[in-house]
Amino acid sequence: MEVVDRGAREIVVFLSGEVGTDPDDAFGPAIDEVDRLEQLNALDHVVVDMHRVTGMTDAAIEFLRQLSSRGRSAGFEVSFAAVSGPAHRAIEANGWSFVEHSPPEAG
């Protein structure tokens, strides 16, 4: 996971691989960092880029819930971008809905 400040535009959280399986996945500190950067730059938008996600654990889904919740309480919007098929299916399976349904699993 990588949190990137794109200057005066937005904060981007890049997720990749099997999100939530690495003990180094520091979800709490990442949420705090996003909140800090949003306040520092007076921005109102966070993008979570998931184009390299190959899978998501329950902890990863909880991270997205907590980030969205923090956004609502702190006044910033959280958007998902470039959502891979595995990420799309995991998010959908946990109660989020999309305009388009997730793509079928390969194979």
MDTraj code that builds the backbone (N, CA, C; nanometers):
import mdtraj as md
import numpy as np

residues = "MET GLU VAL VAL ASP ARG GLY ALA ARG GLU ILE VAL VAL PHE LEU SER GLY GLU VAL GLY THR ASP PRO ASP ASP ALA PHE GLY PRO ALA ILE ASP GLU VAL ASP ARG LEU GLU GLN LEU ASN ALA LEU ASP HIS VAL VAL VAL ASP MET HIS ARG VAL THR GLY MET THR ASP ALA ALA ILE GLU PHE LEU ARG GLN LEU SER SER ARG GLY ARG SER ALA GLY PHE GLU VAL SER PHE ALA ALA VAL SER GLY PRO ALA HIS ARG ALA ILE GLU ALA ASN GLY TRP SER PHE VAL GLU HIS SER PRO PRO GLU ALA GLY".split()
xyz = np.array([
    [0.0843, -0.1170, 0.0000],
    [0.0000, 0.0000, 0.0000],
    [0.0890, 0.1234, 0.0000],
    [0.0473, 0.2209, -0.0790],
    [0.1228, 0.3450, -0.0878],
    [0.0245, 0.4617, -0.0906],
    [0.0478, 0.5608, -0.0043],
    [-0.0335, 0.6824, -0.0014],
    [0.0484, 0.7926, -0.0679],
    [-0.0082, 0.8553, -0.1728],
    [0.0638, 0.9566, -0.2500],
    [-0.0153, 1.0865, -0.2505],
    [0.0524, 1.1944, -0.2176],
    [-0.0064, 1.3281, -0.2223],
    [0.0210, 1.3850, -0.3609],
    [-0.0836, 1.4104, -0.4370],
    [-0.0674, 1.4644, -0.5722],
    [-0.0817, 1.6162, -0.5724],
    [-0.0218, 1.6796, -0.4754],
    [-0.0214, 1.8255, -0.4699],
    [-0.1586, 1.8827, -0.4454],
    [-0.1973, 1.9770, -0.5255],
    [-0.3233, 2.0481, -0.5053],
    [-0.4428, 1.9748, -0.5635],
    [-0.4227, 1.8514, -0.6115],
    [-0.5321, 1.7823, -0.6790],
    [-0.6036, 1.6812, -0.5901],
    [-0.5297, 1.5814, -0.5431],
    [-0.5947, 1.4730, -0.4697],
    [-0.4899, 1.3876, -0.3997],
    [-0.5378, 1.3036, -0.3111],
    [-0.4560, 1.2020, -0.2461],
    [-0.4923, 1.0701, -0.3130],
    [-0.3920, 0.9904, -0.3481],
    [-0.4172, 0.8601, -0.4091],
    [-0.3591, 0.7519, -0.3197],
    [-0.4403, 0.6503, -0.2915],
    [-0.3954, 0.5324, -0.2183],
    [-0.3849, 0.4204, -0.3207],
    [-0.2636, 0.3711, -0.3428],
    [-0.2415, 0.2623, -0.4374],
    [-0.2405, 0.1301, -0.3622],
    [-0.3288, 0.0392, -0.4008],
    [-0.3310, -0.0953, -0.3451],
    [-0.2860, -0.1907, -0.4540],
    [-0.2111, -0.2952, -0.4156],
    [-0.1659, -0.3916, -0.5159],
    [-0.1460, -0.5282, -0.4524],
    [-0.1502, -0.6299, -0.5378],
    [-0.1285, -0.7669, -0.4924],
    [-0.2453, -0.8204, -0.4118],
    [-0.2151, -0.9106, -0.3220],
    [-0.3136, -0.9721, -0.2326],
    [-0.3224, -0.8830, -0.1089],
    [-0.4116, -0.7866, -0.1110],
    [-0.4179, -0.6823, -0.0082],
    [-0.4703, -0.7394, 0.1237],
    [-0.3937, -0.7152, 0.2292],
    [-0.4340, -0.7580, 0.3626],
    [-0.3662, -0.8842, 0.4109],
    [-0.2830, -0.9454, 0.3286],
    [-0.2161, -1.0693, 0.3702],
    [-0.0777, -1.0445, 0.4282],
    [-0.0211, -0.9290, 0.4011],
    [0.1132, -0.8972, 0.4493],
    [0.1035, -0.8345, 0.5880],
    [0.1808, -0.8862, 0.6849],
    [0.1777, -0.8256, 0.8191],
    [0.2169, -0.6780, 0.8180],
    [0.2857, -0.6349, 0.7131],
    [0.3267, -0.4949, 0.7040],
    [0.2161, -0.4032, 0.6522],
    [0.1013, -0.4595, 0.6136],
    [-0.0109, -0.3760, 0.5704],
    [-0.0589, -0.2952, 0.6909],
    [-0.0210, -0.1701, 0.6950],
    [-0.0527, -0.0837, 0.8087],
    [-0.1747, 0.0007, 0.7744],
    [-0.2923, -0.0581, 0.7867],
    [-0.4142, 0.0114, 0.7460],
    [-0.4457, 0.1319, 0.8339],
    [-0.4347, 0.1174, 0.9651],
    [-0.4639, 0.2290, 1.0558],
    [-0.3768, 0.3499, 1.0286],
    [-0.2432, 0.3308, 1.0244],
    [-0.1563, 0.4447, 0.9927],
    [-0.1831, 0.5045, 0.8543],
    [-0.2229, 0.4228, 0.7583],
    [-0.2537, 0.4750, 0.6242],
    [-0.3753, 0.5667, 0.6292],
    [-0.4767, 0.5280, 0.7054],
    [-0.5958, 0.6128, 0.7193],
    [-0.5579, 0.7444, 0.7855],
    [-0.4753, 0.7372, 0.8898],
    [-0.4303, 0.8591, 0.9575],
    [-0.3497, 0.9482, 0.8632],
    [-0.2648, 0.8874, 0.7788],
    [-0.1842, 0.9641, 0.6832],
    [-0.2733, 1.0330, 0.5799],
    [-0.3729, 0.9621, 0.5301],
    [-0.4670, 1.0228, 0.4350],
    [-0.5372, 1.1414, 0.5000],
    [-0.5855, 1.1224, 0.6209],
    [-0.6551, 1.2290, 0.6924],
    [-0.5625, 1.3493, 0.7123],
    [-0.4388, 1.3234, 0.7520],
    [-0.3413, 1.4306, 0.7741],
    [-0.3154, 1.5080, 0.6442],
    [-0.2931, 1.4360, 0.5343],
    [-0.2662, 1.5017, 0.4061],
    [-0.3871, 1.5796, 0.3558],
    [-0.5058, 1.5254, 0.3762],
    [-0.6276, 1.5963, 0.3351],
    [-0.6392, 1.7291, 0.4093],
    [-0.6146, 1.7269, 0.5401],
    [-0.6242, 1.8494, 0.6196],
    [-0.5138, 1.9478, 0.5827],
    [-0.3929, 1.8970, 0.5623],
    [-0.2780, 1.9808, 0.5300],
    [-0.2990, 2.0559, 0.3991],
    [-0.3547, 1.9888, 0.3007],
    [-0.3712, 2.0477, 0.1679],
    [-0.5111, 2.1007, 0.1407],
    [-0.5991, 2.0912, 0.2387],
    [-0.7374, 2.1385, 0.2240],
    [-0.8041, 2.0780, 0.1006],
    [-0.7844, 1.9485, 0.0813],
    [-0.8455, 1.8776, -0.0308],
    [-0.9734, 1.8097, 0.0150],
    [-1.0529, 1.7643, -0.0792],
    [-1.1769, 1.6975, -0.0407],
    [-1.1983, 1.5675, -0.1168],
    [-1.0882, 1.5093, -0.1689],
    [-1.1044, 1.3887, -0.2495],
    [-0.9863, 1.2935, -0.2319],
    [-1.0185, 1.1669, -0.2081],
    [-0.9191, 1.0599, -0.2009],
    [-0.9579, 0.9547, -0.3037],
    [-0.8610, 0.9114, -0.3829],
    [-0.8832, 0.8072, -0.4825],
    [-0.8092, 0.6818, -0.4372],
    [-0.8787, 0.5682, -0.4365],
    [-0.8156, 0.4399, -0.4067],
    [-0.8001, 0.3666, -0.5396],
    [-0.6754, 0.3545, -0.5857],
    [-0.6439, 0.2896, -0.7133],
    [-0.6200, 0.1410, -0.6873],
    [-0.6986, 0.0560, -0.7522],
    [-0.6901, -0.0885, -0.7272],
    [-0.6602, -0.1684, -0.8531],
    [-0.5971, -0.1078, -0.9522],
    [-0.5774, -0.1792, -1.0786],
    [-0.4794, -0.2957, -1.0671],
    [-0.3974, -0.2989, -0.9632],
    [-0.3014, -0.4086, -0.9459],
    [-0.3410, -0.5057, -0.8352],
    [-0.4622, -0.4968, -0.7870],
    [-0.5082, -0.5861, -0.6799],
    [-0.5419, -0.7230, -0.7381],
    [-0.4872, -0.8276, -0.6750],
    [-0.5164, -0.9653, -0.7173],
    [-0.6094, -1.0359, -0.6202],
    [-0.6322, -0.9768, -0.5043],
    [-0.7228, -1.0326, -0.4049],
    [-0.7307, -0.9402, -0.2847],
    [-0.8357, -0.9585, -0.2038],
    [-0.8542, -0.8739, -0.0857],
    [-0.9053, -0.9583, 0.0300],
    [-0.8434, -0.9412, 0.1462],
    [-0.8881, -1.0098, 0.2668],
    [-0.9971, -0.9271, 0.3346],
    [-1.0549, -0.9842, 0.4397],
    [-1.1534, -0.9099, 0.5186],
    [-1.0914, -0.7831, 0.5767],
    [-0.9632, -0.7903, 0.6147],
    [-0.8948, -0.6726, 0.6698],
    [-0.8863, -0.5609, 0.5661],
    [-0.8644, -0.5970, 0.4407],
    [-0.8576, -0.4967, 0.3339],
    [-0.9938, -0.4311, 0.3115],
    [-1.0991, -0.5116, 0.3153],
    [-1.2348, -0.4573, 0.3002],
    [-1.2664, -0.3643, 0.4169],
    [-1.2264, -0.4045, 0.5372],
    [-1.2491, -0.3204, 0.6550],
    [-1.1728, -0.1883, 0.6417],
    [-1.0534, -0.1926, 0.5846],
    [-0.9770, -0.0704, 0.5589],
    [-1.0574, 0.0253, 0.4703],
    [-1.1173, -0.0269, 0.3628],
    [-1.1969, 0.0577, 0.2735],
    [-1.3173, 0.1163, 0.3468],
    [-1.3811, 0.0349, 0.4322],
    [-1.4949, 0.0845, 0.5114],
    [-1.4511, 0.1968, 0.6056],
    [-1.3392, 0.1742, 0.6759],
    [-1.2911, 0.2739, 0.7714],
    [-1.2460, 0.4019, 0.7016],
    [-1.1805, 0.3875, 0.5866],
    [-1.1382, 0.5055, 0.5117],
    [-1.2600, 0.5856, 0.4654],
    [-1.3619, 0.5174, 0.4160],
    [-1.4851, 0.5842, 0.3729],
    [-1.5540, 0.6522, 0.4902],
    [-1.5568, 0.5849, 0.6036],
    [-1.6179, 0.6415, 0.7241],
    [-1.5418, 0.7653, 0.7709],
    [-1.4091, 0.7565, 0.7716],
    [-1.3275, 0.8718, 0.8107],
    [-1.3528, 0.9875, 0.7146],
    [-1.3652, 0.9563, 0.5867],
    [-1.3930, 1.0608, 0.4886],
    [-1.5240, 1.1323, 0.5165],
    [-1.6282, 1.0542, 0.5462],
    [-1.7581, 1.1159, 0.5762],
    [-1.7474, 1.2072, 0.6977],
    [-1.6778, 1.1624, 0.8014],
    [-1.6701, 1.2429, 0.9238],
    [-1.5742, 1.3614, 0.9097],
    [-1.4724, 1.3492, 0.8239],
    [-1.3731, 1.4561, 0.8093],
    [-1.3999, 1.5471, 0.6892],
    [-1.5003, 1.5124, 0.6079],
    [-1.5374, 1.5998, 0.4975],
    [-1.4642, 1.5768, 0.3667],
    [-1.4157, 1.4538, 0.3444],
    [-1.3586, 1.4247, 0.2131],
    [-1.4259, 1.3029, 0.1529],
    [-1.4302, 1.3023, 0.0192],
    [-1.4931, 1.1940, -0.0558],
    [-1.3890, 1.0879, -0.0881],
    [-1.4298, 0.9608, -0.0826],
    [-1.3424, 0.8498, -0.1195],
    [-1.4001, 0.7835, -0.2438],
    [-1.3185, 0.7741, -0.3495],
    [-1.3602, 0.7102, -0.4744],
    [-1.2692, 0.5925, -0.5042],
    [-1.3264, 0.4890, -0.5642],
    [-1.2479, 0.3746, -0.6101],
    [-1.2210, 0.3943, -0.7587],
    [-1.0967, 0.3677, -0.8020],
    [-1.0603, 0.3853, -0.9427],
    [-0.9849, 0.2638, -0.9936],
    [-0.9994, 0.2384, -1.1225],
    [-0.9256, 0.1304, -1.1889],
    [-0.9354, 0.0010, -1.1084],
    [-1.0555, -0.0376, -1.0746],
    [-1.0785, -0.1541, -0.9887],
    [-1.0603, -0.2821, -1.0701],
    [-0.9658, -0.3661, -1.0269],
    [-0.9418, -0.4936, -1.0952],
    [-1.0601, -0.5878, -1.0729],
    [-1.0698, -0.6911, -1.1544],
    [-1.1766, -0.7901, -1.1386],
    [-1.1803, -0.8514, -0.9994],
    [-1.0659, -0.9003, -0.9464],
    [-1.0670, -0.9583, -0.8118],
    [-1.1089, -0.8582, -0.7034],
    [-1.0640, -0.7342, -0.7158],
    [-1.1033, -0.6324, -0.6176],
    [-1.2525, -0.6036, -0.6286],
    [-1.3009, -0.5912, -0.7499],
    [-1.4426, -0.5639, -0.7750],
    [-1.5297, -0.6719, -0.7113],
    [-1.4943, -0.7993, -0.7341],
    [-1.5725, -0.9105, -0.6784],
    [-1.5690, -0.9102, -0.5259],
    [-1.4518, -0.8840, -0.4679],
    [-1.4394, -0.8830, -0.3215],
    [-1.5218, -0.7705, -0.2603],
    [-1.5168, -0.6542, -0.3209],
    [-1.5919, -0.5396, -0.2695],
    [-1.7416, -0.5648, -0.2821],
    [-1.7834, -0.6154, -0.3973],
    [-1.9250, -0.6464, -0.4198],
    [-1.9751, -0.7514, -0.3212],
    [-1.8933, -0.8528, -0.2963],
    [-1.9316, -0.9610, -0.2049],
    [-1.9482, -0.9116, -0.0617],
    [-1.8942, -0.7938, -0.0327],
    [-1.9027, -0.7386, 0.1016],
    [-2.0015, -0.6233, 0.1125],
    [-2.0958, -0.6176, 0.0185],
    [-2.2080, -0.5263, 0.0346],
    [-2.2050, -0.3973, -0.0437],
    [-2.0933, -0.3648, -0.1067],
    [-2.0926, -0.2449, -0.1903],
    [-2.1549, -0.2791, -0.3236],
    [-2.2181, -0.1812, -0.3849],
    [-2.2744, -0.2066, -0.5174],
    [-2.2126, -0.1098, -0.6170],
    [-2.2061, -0.1534, -0.7397],
    [-2.1505, -0.0753, -0.8489],
    [-2.2564, -0.0625, -0.9567],
    [-2.2394, 0.0346, -1.0438],
    [-2.3300, 0.0493, -1.1565],
    [-2.3218, -0.0753, -1.2437],
    [-2.1998, -0.1238, -1.2652],
    [-2.1793, -0.2454, -1.3438],
    [-2.1417, -0.3594, -1.2502],
    [-2.1902, -0.4789, -1.2801],
    [-2.1536, -0.5949, -1.1992],
    [-2.0091, -0.6330, -1.2247],
    [-1.9517, -0.7056, -1.1302],
    [-1.8121, -0.7463, -1.1444],
    [-1.7956, -0.8436, -1.2601],
    [-1.6773, -0.8414, -1.3210],
    [-1.6515, -0.9353, -1.4304],
    [-1.6397, -1.0775, -1.3765],
    [-1.6734, -1.1768, -1.4574],
    [-1.6618, -1.3156, -1.4105],
    [-1.5158, -1.3528, -1.3881],
    [-1.4947, -1.4508, -1.2989],
    [-1.3590, -1.4986, -1.2747],
    [-1.3063, -1.5679, -1.3989],
    [-1.1786, -1.5502, -1.4241],
    [-1.1151, -1.6162, -1.5390],
    [-1.0983, -1.7646, -1.5095],
    [-1.1115, -1.8447, -1.6124],
    [-1.0805, -1.9862, -1.5990],
    [-1.1974, -2.0661, -1.5730],
])
top = md.Topology()
chain = top.add_chain()
for i, resn in enumerate(residues, 1):
    res = top.add_residue(resn, chain, resSeq=i)
    for name in ("N", "CA", "C"):
        top.add_atom(name, md.element.get_by_symbol(name[0]), res)
traj = md.Trajectory(xyz[None], top)
